[in-house]
């Protein structure tokens, strides 16, 4: 069931999103070569507490950290650890969630550690662009799959592939609510968007094949060919007019 949010709930979620955007900015400023993903996760945990939030991911279905930190060929759900050290040229996807007054916000960014090659830079740029292609259809009355189709079309037209096993989602009191939002599909399908819906839209885009596999830890998802992957996500409010990015902040 898709849950429309009341004006009061939207105000709380707007504040949750603003606070998560601040956490993302601080994390971006903190990341550097020589730091471990474990250290970064500890900082992110404190940044969330500083914003009077609760980490959405810590303990969620058993996840052991406050953030998902995914390097290079890891698509999503990377588990921070002390032995994973950032180095120049790494691609780091940060997927973060924050609970404020009982409501979740969710956002992801893919960052560079130092300089990366041209194709990797393009992958991140196209992933971000594909989100905004989908955002054009985040309007009252549009079909859900119009978002999905726009994301897929932009990514594949630029030589990349979209992950199909994982999707965006509704969000509110629960981290994952209806509807699921694939990053692929034909247009004109699925439920119509309505003012008051809040959606976490998140393209996950691979440099090579769209095929992926799950590691033995039960969380880490990698590309099957070892090529890079990028992730970009915002929490989006559907309104009577333009959509509102609740997690908008200092963007890369």
N, C-alpha and C positions, 0 to 999 in steps of 0.2 A: 504494500500500500504506500502510495506517495503522500507524504505529509506536507501540507502547506503550512508555512510559518506565520504566526500572528505578528502584528507590529511590535509587540513587546519582545517576542523571540528574535525578531530580526535585529532589533537594537542590541540585544545581548550578543548575537552572532557577529554583528558588525564590530563590536568591541573585541570579541575573541579573535577575529581576523586581523584587526589592527595590531593586537598584541603579538600574534604569530608573525606578522610581517616584521616587527621589531626584532624578534628572535632570529629570523632569517638574516636580517642585516648584520646583527652581531656575529652570527656564525660565519658569514661571508668574510667579515673583517678579521676573524680569529684564525681561519684556516691558513696553514703555511707549511712549506716543506720541512720535514723532520718531526712533525707532530703525528701522533698516532690517532686513528679514528676513535679509540677509547677515550683519549684526552678530549677530543672534540665533543664526543657525546656527553662527557661530564660537564663541559662548559655549557652545552645546549640545555642540559637538565637544569643547571642553575639559572640560565637566561629565562627559561620558562617559569621557574619559581619567582624570579624577579618581577615577572609580569603578572604575578598573582594567579598563575595558571597551574594546571596539572598536565603532565605529559600524557597525551592520548595513547601513545604506543606502548608505554612501559607496562608490561604484564598483559597486554591485549592478546588474547588467545595464547598466552605463554611467551610473547616476545620479550627478550631479556634486556632491552635497552630503551632509552628515551627517544632515540632517533634512528631512522634507517639511513645508513651511510653506505652508498654503493659506488665502488670504484671501477672505472674502465668498462670491462665486459659484464659487470653485474648490472642487471636491469633494475631490480628493485629488491627491497628487504635485506640489504646487506647488514650484517650484525657487527657493530663496532668491536674491535679487539686491540689489545696492546701491541700485537706484532704487526699490525697493518699500519705502515708508516707512509705518510704522503710524501711524494717526490715530485720534482718539477716535471711537467708534462702529463700528470695524472688528470683524469676526468672524474669529478666527484659529484654524485647526485645526493642531495640532502632532501629527504622526505620527512617533514616534521608535522606534528599535530599537537594542538593545545586545547585543553578544556577550560572554559571560563564560565562560572556560574551555571554549570551543568550542560553547556553546549560546546560542541567540537568545532574547531577550524582545522583545515588541512591544506598544506601547500608544499610543493617541491620545486627545487631549482637544481640545475646542473652547472657546476662551477669548474673553472680551470685552475690548476695549481701551476703557476708560471705560464709559459707559452706551450701551445699545442699546435699540431700540424693543421694545414688548411682544411683537410677533409673533416677532421674532428670538430674544428670551429664551425664548419658548415652544418654538421649534424646537430649541434646544439642550437644554432640559429634557426634551422628549419623546424626543429621540435618546438621551439618557442613560437615561431610563426604559425605552425599548424594549430596551436591552441587558439590563437587569435582568429584564424580562419573559422574554427568551430564556434568561437564566441559570437561571430556575426549572426549566427542562427539561434542564439540564446534569447529568444523573444517570445512573448506570449502568443500562443497560437501555432508556433512552429512544431514540427515533429521532432522527437528526440533523435532519430537517426540522421536528421539533417546535420546535426553537430558531428556525428560519427563520420559521415561521408566526407564532409569538408576536411576533417583531419587526415583521413586516409588519402584523399586525392592529392593534397598538398605534399605529403611526405613521399608518396610513391612517384609523383611527378618530378621530384628532386633526387630520385635514385635511392631512397631509403625504404625501410619496411616497418610496419607497425606491429606491435605485439598484440596478439588476439586473446590470449588466455587470461589476461587481467584487464580490468576496466575501471573507469571512473564510477561515481556513485552519488546517491543522495547523501545528505549529512545534516545532523541536527543534534538531538539528545543522544543519538547513537552515532558512532563514527561512520558506520556503513549502513545507509538506509536505501530503500528503493528510490529511484530506479537505477539499475546498472547502466553504465554509459560506455559502450564499446568505442574503440578508436577506429572502427572500420564499419562498412555496411552501405547498403543502398539508401538513398534519401526517401523521405515520405513515409517512414514506418515508425511504429512505436507510439507511446502516449504523446498527446499534445502538451507543450510546455504551458504552465500557468504562473501568473504572478504569485509570488510567495514561495515558489519552489527554491530550494538551495541545493546546488549541485557542486560536487568536487570533480572537475573536468581535468584529466591528466593524460595527455599523450605520452606513451612510452615507445621510443623509436630506436630502431637498430641500424647500425651502419651497413651491415650485411644481411644475412638471412633473418627472417622473423622467428625462426625456430629457437626455442629456449629449453633449458632444463633446470630442475630443482636439485640443489645439493643435498647431501645427507643430513645437514643440520635442520632440514625441513622448512627453511626460510629463504636462503640465498638463491636468487634466480639469475642465471647467467645465459648469455647468448651461446648458441650451440657451436658457432664458428669462432668464438673468441674475439670477435670484433666489438667495437665500442657500442654503448647504448646511452641514450639521454632521456631525461624525464623532466616534464614541466607541468605544474599544477597550480590552480587557484581554486578557492571556494567562491562560487558565483551565485549571486542572487538574481532570480528572474523577477522583473518588475513590469509595470505597465508600459515602460519605454525602454531605454537602454539598459542592458544588464549591468550589475554592479559587482566589481571585484572586491570581495570582502577582505582578501589577503594581499591587496596591492601594497607595495612598499618601494624601497630602493631597488630598482630592477637591474639585472645584468643585460 
